[in-house]
Amino acid sequence: MSRPALLALGAALLLVPAVALANPPVGAGSATGGTAGSAAAGGTSASTLGLGGTSAGPDGASSSIGVGGSAATDEGRASTNSNVSGGGPVLNGHAKAQAQDHGTFSKSMTHTKVKRGQGVGSRTKTMSHVPGQKPVMSTSRTER
């Protein structure tokens, strides 16, 4: 999110609910799916997403996975971290983004798992908080 857009948020609290992204299976042992979410509070915002797919056919199975995130703040600090591990029959992807400006913060976390030729699971959790107000949280899951 650009700095002018964050400034426009001011002290308002905004949470875009985490959403599940999924397509119907394309064949036996095939699936695609993922989750994404975004949170913003005051001058902070954080978003993450994870997508994966697997396909099985007579010649074998293959899988793919991708995760990422972004964070921004007016004057505080922001950080993102993402990684993918595996390479055997299971791929795991983790993404985390968080931004903090004094006591106000936003964070988002996504974990996506792909089992080759079997399915895809993903979960995204988001949270934002302004001091003196109740925290706003959201969770989204998909299993394909």
Sequence and secondary structure as in RCSB ss.txt:
>XXXX:A:sequence
MSRPALLALGAALLLVPAVALANPPVGAGSATGGTAGSAAAGGTSASTLGLGGTSAGPDGASSSIGVGGSAATDE
GRASTNSNVSGGGPVLNGHAKAQAQDHGTFSKSMTHTKVKRGQGVGSRTKTMSHVPGQKPVMSTSRTER
>XXXX:A:secstr
  HHHHHHHTT EEEEEEEEEEE   STT EEEEEEEEEEETTEEEEEEEEEEEEEETTEEEEEEEEEEEEEESS
SEEEEEEEEEE SSEEEEEEEEEEEETTEEEEEEEEEEEETTTEEEEEEEEEEE TTS  EEEEEEEE 
